[in-house]
Amino acid sequence: MKRYAKTIFVAASLAAIGSTSLLAGCAATQLAIEKRELDVQTKMSDTIFLDPTPEAKRTIFVQVRNTSDKQDFDIAADVTSAIAAKGYRVVTDPDKAQFILQANILQVGKVSASAAHMAFGGYGAPLGSAFLAAGAAAGMGARNGAIVGAGLAGGLVELVANSAVKDVYYTAITDVQIKERQRSGVKSHESSMHNVHQGNSGGTTVTYNDDTDYRTYQTRVMSVANKVNLDFNDAVTPLRSGLVRVVSGVF
């Protein structure tokens, strides 16, 4: 009787492990199928509307910086070419430009799925820790979470499946500022206040007021690339293209 009960227990354990292995394999396979095609999406935090401009005044000064740790990620030349293709004349003297476009690439790299879908803030807003810890929790396995009662062998199968199939996200985040020269006789009044920290004990508040010939617009642009087992080298071009298309699309 004891031998029969032991046989039943072993059979049930093997069945549980087999089911777990099958579920782990199915989860990984489902993810591989769902995310087999590269998906790239680019969005702005705020829409910018510029006034229609006569062709004679379509001059622009372009300045693009990159303060991320991916210094090879450059969109300056592509942005300039895309805007020039729309009939704008790119000038090197900002005083002779109807528009001034300034952009700064803040972050480029791997992030978790939750970071890729979270609000990325407006122009100048601090990036959340999920973006700054680029890739720290990214590229997690097919479907996180252990299957109860799987057993050691089933857990090992799930670990192998999750290691082989990863849901990977890469993002590129850029702050964009556009200044539009106003018609003759029209002035804008700008007020600004900055808190400058001095160590941990105090700081200084700096304010200024100025009259300017420009109207200023600001926005933030984020491009997201997602695919199973996505490699950064495969994400670079579509990320760059998405940012170029959106930034130049303002004009």
C-alpha distance (Angstrom), angle and dihedral (degrees) to the residues before:
residue distance angle dihedral
M1 . . .
K2 3.82 . .
R3 3.81 90.8 .
Y4 3.83 89.9 51.8
A5 3.82 92.0 50.0
K6 3.82 90.5 48.6
T7 3.80 90.3 51.4
I8 3.81 90.6 51.4
F9 3.83 90.8 49.6
V10 3.80 93.1 50.1
A11 3.79 91.6 47.7
A12 3.80 91.8 49.6
S13 3.81 91.3 48.4
L14 3.79 92.1 50.4
A15 3.79 90.2 48.1
A16 3.83 90.8 51.3
I17 3.81 91.8 49.1
G18 3.81 90.8 46.8
S19 3.79 91.6 50.4
T20 3.79 91.3 48.8
S21 3.78 91.6 49.8
L22 3.79 89.8 50.0
L23 3.82 92.5 48.9
A24 3.80 92.1 47.7
G25 3.79 90.4 48.9
C26 3.81 91.4 47.0
A27 3.81 92.2 50.2
A28 3.78 91.9 51.0
T29 3.81 91.7 45.0
Q30 3.81 92.2 48.7
L31 3.79 91.3 51.4
A32 3.80 91.6 47.1
I33 3.80 89.7 53.3
E34 3.82 96.3 43.5
K35 3.80 94.8 48.0
R36 3.80 100.7 34.0
E37 3.83 92.9 112.0
L38 3.80 122.5 65.3
D39 3.81 111.4 -109.3
V40 3.82 118.1 -163.1
Q41 3.79 123.4 -178.3
T42 3.81 128.9 176.1
K43 3.80 126.2 -169.3
M44 3.80 140.7 173.5
S45 3.79 125.2 -133.0
D46 3.83 91.4 -142.1
T47 3.80 132.9 15.9
I48 3.82 118.3 -120.7
F49 3.80 122.0 -150.9
L50 3.80 117.2 -165.9
D51 3.79 123.3 -166.5
P52 3.83 116.3 -107.0
T53 3.80 108.0 -93.9
P54 3.83 129.4 -154.0
E55 3.79 114.5 -115.2
A56 3.81 92.2 -113.3
K57 3.82 90.3 60.9
R58 3.79 97.9 44.5
T59 3.79 96.3 114.7
I60 3.79 123.6 135.9
F61 3.79 139.6 -175.8
V62 3.83 113.1 -149.2
Q63 3.81 125.5 -159.4
V64 3.82 120.6 171.9
R65 3.81 123.1 179.7
N66 3.79 132.0 -174.6
T67 3.81 118.6 -150.5
S68 3.81 95.1 163.2
D69 3.80 123.5 104.2
K70 3.82 90.1 -107.7
Q71 3.80 99.8 79.4
D72 3.81 92.6 169.4
F73 3.80 90.0 63.8
D74 3.82 98.1 97.7
I75 3.82 126.8 167.1
A76 3.82 100.1 162.9
A77 3.80 98.2 99.4
D78 3.81 93.6 42.5
V79 3.82 93.3 48.4
T80 3.80 91.3 48.9
S81 3.81 92.3 48.7
A82 3.82 93.0 47.3
I83 3.81 92.5 51.6
A84 3.82 92.3 44.8
A85 3.81 88.9 52.6
K86 3.82 87.9 60.9
G87 3.78 91.9 60.9
Y88 3.80 101.0 -91.4
R89 3.80 121.3 135.3
V90 3.79 112.3 -134.7
V91 3.80 112.8 -140.9
T92 3.80 131.5 -170.2
D93 3.81 95.6 -145.0
P94 3.83 113.0 74.0
D95 3.82 90.4 -160.2
K96 3.81 88.8 65.3
A97 3.81 95.9 48.0
Q98 3.78 128.3 100.8
F99 3.81 88.7 -157.7
I100 3.79 132.1 31.5
L101 3.79 116.3 -159.7
Q102 3.80 118.0 -166.4
A103 3.79 123.9 176.6
N104 3.78 135.3 173.8
I105 3.80 124.6 -164.8
L106 3.80 105.0 -139.0
Q107 3.79 105.1 176.8
V108 3.80 138.2 11.3
G109 3.77 122.5 172.5
K110 3.79 151.4 69.1
V111 3.79 119.0 -37.4
S112 3.79 136.8 173.5
A113 3.79 121.1 -91.9
S114 3.80 90.8 -108.6
A115 3.82 91.5 53.6
A116 3.80 91.5 49.0
H117 3.81 90.2 56.1
M118 3.80 99.3 38.9
A119 3.79 125.4 98.8
F120 3.80 107.3 -83.7
G121 3.80 96.5 -160.3
G122 3.77 132.3 -124.7
Y123 3.79 131.6 -76.7
G124 3.81 112.1 -42.9
A125 3.80 95.2 4.4
P126 3.83 114.6 139.2
L127 3.79 114.5 -102.3
G128 3.79 115.0 -113.6
S129 3.78 120.4 -110.7
A130 3.80 88.9 -106.5
F131 3.81 89.0 66.7
L132 3.80 96.8 39.3
A133 3.80 92.3 51.8
A134 3.78 87.6 58.8
G135 3.77 108.5 -163.2
A136 3.79 96.2 -7.1
A137 3.79 91.3 124.5
A138 3.77 97.0 13.5
G139 3.76 131.3 118.2
M140 3.76 95.4 32.8
G141 3.79 118.8 178.3
A142 3.76 131.1 -84.5
R143 3.81 99.1 -76.9
N144 3.82 116.0 -7.2
G145 3.79 119.6 -135.9
A146 3.78 132.4 69.0
I147 3.76 121.9 -99.1
V148 3.79 108.6 -118.5
G149 3.78 114.1 -115.1
A150 3.77 93.5 12.1
G151 3.77 97.0 133.3
L152 3.78 127.7 -143.2
A153 3.80 95.8 -69.6
G154 3.81 92.4 48.3
G155 3.80 90.9 48.9
L156 3.80 90.0 51.5
V157 3.82 91.0 52.1
E158 3.80 90.4 50.1
L159 3.80 91.1 48.6
V160 3.80 91.2 52.1
A161 3.82 91.8 47.4
N162 3.80 92.9 48.7
S163 3.79 92.0 47.3
A164 3.79 91.6 53.1
V165 3.82 96.8 45.9
K166 3.81 117.8 47.0
D167 3.80 130.9 173.5
V168 3.83 100.8 -136.2
Y169 3.82 128.6 -168.0
Y170 3.81 128.2 -172.3
T171 3.80 123.2 -173.7
A172 3.80 137.2 -170.7
I173 3.82 117.7 -162.0
T174 3.81 123.6 -167.1
D175 3.81 133.8 -179.8
V176 3.81 113.6 -142.2
Q177 3.81 129.1 -164.5
I178 3.80 123.4 -176.7
K179 3.78 125.8 -171.5
E180 3.79 120.0 -163.1
R181 3.80 119.7 -162.5
Q182 3.79 111.8 -126.3
R183 3.77 125.5 -133.9
S184 3.78 118.8 -86.8
G185 3.80 114.8 -69.9
V186 3.82 95.5 20.1
K187 3.80 119.5 112.0
S188 3.79 133.7 -175.5
H189 3.79 123.4 -147.4
E190 3.79 116.4 -140.3
S191 3.79 126.3 -165.0
S192 3.78 123.2 -174.3
M193 3.79 137.2 176.5
H194 3.80 126.7 -169.4
N195 3.79 130.2 -175.3
V196 3.80 109.5 -143.3
H197 3.82 113.2 -162.7
Q198 3.80 121.1 -139.1
G199 3.80 107.0 -159.7
N200 3.82 114.3 -64.6
S201 3.79 98.0 -50.9
G202 3.79 105.4 65.5
G203 3.75 148.5 -37.7
T204 3.77 148.8 -146.8
T205 3.79 130.5 -102.5
V206 3.81 113.9 -141.0
T207 3.81 121.0 -166.2
Y208 3.76 133.3 176.2
N209 3.79 139.5 175.8
D210 3.77 124.7 -157.3
D211 3.78 142.3 169.8
T212 3.79 112.7 -133.0
D213 3.80 140.2 -178.8
Y214 3.80 91.6 -134.2
R215 3.77 139.1 79.5
T216 3.78 111.9 -142.5
Y217 3.82 128.1 -143.3
Q218 3.80 126.4 -176.4
T219 3.78 134.3 -171.1
R220 3.79 141.6 153.3
V221 3.81 124.1 -126.8
M222 3.80 125.9 -157.9
S223 3.78 126.1 -172.7
V224 3.83 119.0 -165.8
A225 3.81 127.4 -164.8
N226 3.82 119.6 -168.4
K227 3.79 132.9 -180.0
V228 3.77 138.7 133.5
N229 3.83 110.1 -84.0
L230 3.81 90.1 -3.7
D231 3.80 114.5 -175.1
F232 3.81 119.3 -145.0
N233 3.80 92.5 -125.2
D234 3.80 88.9 58.5
A235 3.81 91.9 48.3
V236 3.82 98.4 49.4
T237 3.80 99.2 77.4
P238 3.83 98.0 46.2
L239 3.82 91.3 43.9
R240 3.79 90.7 51.6
S241 3.80 92.0 45.6
G242 3.80 91.8 51.5
L243 3.80 93.1 52.0
V244 3.81 93.0 45.6
R245 3.79 92.2 49.5
V246 3.81 94.2 50.4
V247 3.82 98.1 41.3
S248 3.80 93.9 46.9
G249 3.81 90.3 41.4
V250 3.81 90.5 71.9
F251 3.82 87.8 73.9
